[in-house]
Amino acid sequence: MANTSQLVDSIADRLQTVVEQMKQLQQENRSLHERLEHAKQELAQKHGSIRELKMKLEAAQTAKSIKGVGQSSAKAKTQIDKLIGEIDACLDVLSLS
């Protein structure tokens, strides 16, 4: 009888340990999910910044090629056409929203 009681106590102790570990893992999982969401938001912001900087760079290059002496007007026209195409694509996306 004492043996059975000890076995039950041992099982109860192990079960309690498993329950505590599970709670700890659930908390760690929540924390990791929060970190992941934060990292995703930060990544989206970085992508937005990169996109904005690329547009500024293209605008500066276009302005430079238009002002520049000896620069081909065909190159400037190509860059302007490319920017217009990007603007049109953005407007299309906005109109779908």
C-alpha positions in Angstrom: 0.0 0.0 0.0 2.8 2.4 0.9 4.4 1.5 -2.4 1.3 2.6 -4.4 1.1 5.8 -2.4 4.7 6.6 -3.2 4.1 5.9 -6.8 1.0 8.2 -6.9 3.0 10.9 -5.2 5.8 10.5 -7.7 3.4 10.7 -10.6 1.8 13.8 -9.1 5.2 15.5 -8.7 6.1 14.7 -12.2 2.8 15.9 -13.5 3.2 19.2 -11.6 6.7 19.6 -13.1 5.3 19.0 -16.6 2.5 21.5 -16.0 5.0 24.2 -14.8 7.2 23.5 -17.8 4.3 23.8 -20.2 3.3 27.1 -18.7 6.8 28.4 -19.0 7.0 27.2 -22.6 3.7 28.9 -23.4 4.9 32.2 -22.0 8.1 31.9 -24.0 6.1 31.1 -27.1 4.0 34.3 -26.6 7.2 36.3 -26.1 8.7 34.9 -29.3 5.5 35.7 -31.2 5.6 39.3 -30.0 9.3 39.6 -31.0 8.4 38.1 -34.4 5.6 40.6 -35.0 7.9 43.5 -33.9 10.6 42.3 -36.3 8.0 42.0 -39.2 6.8 45.6 -38.5 10.4 46.8 -38.4 11.2 45.0 -41.7 8.1 46.5 -43.4 9.3 50.0 -42.2 12.8 49.3 -43.6 11.4 48.2 -46.9 9.3 51.4 -47.1 12.4 53.4 -46.3 14.4 51.6 -49.0 11.6 52.2 -51.5 11.5 55.8 -50.6 15.2 56.2 -50.9 15.3 54.5 -54.3 12.7 56.9 -55.6 14.7 59.8 -54.3 17.8 58.5 -55.9 16.1 58.0 -59.2 14.6 61.5 -59.0 18.1 62.9 -58.3 19.6 60.9 -61.1 16.9 62.1 -63.5 17.3 65.7 -62.4 21.1 65.4 -62.8 20.8 63.9 -66.3 18.4 66.6 -67.4 20.7 69.4 -66.0 23.9 67.7 -67.1 25.8 68.9 -70.1 26.5 66.1 -72.5 24.0 63.8 -71.0 21.8 62.1 -73.4 18.2 63.4 -73.5 17.1 59.8 -74.5 18.4 58.5 -71.1 16.5 61.3 -69.3 13.4 60.5 -71.2 13.7 56.8 -70.4 14.1 57.6 -66.7 11.1 59.9 -66.8 9.0 57.3 -68.6 10.1 54.7 -66.0 9.0 57.0 -63.2 5.7 57.7 -64.8 5.1 54.0 -65.2 5.8 53.5 -61.5 3.5 56.3 -60.6 0.8 54.8 -62.8 1.3 51.4 -61.1 0.9 53.1 -57.7 -2.2 54.9 -58.7 -3.7 51.6 -60.0 -3.0 49.9 -56.7 -4.5 52.9 -54.8 -7.6 52.8 -57.0 -8.1 49.1 -56.2 -8.0 49.7 -52.4 
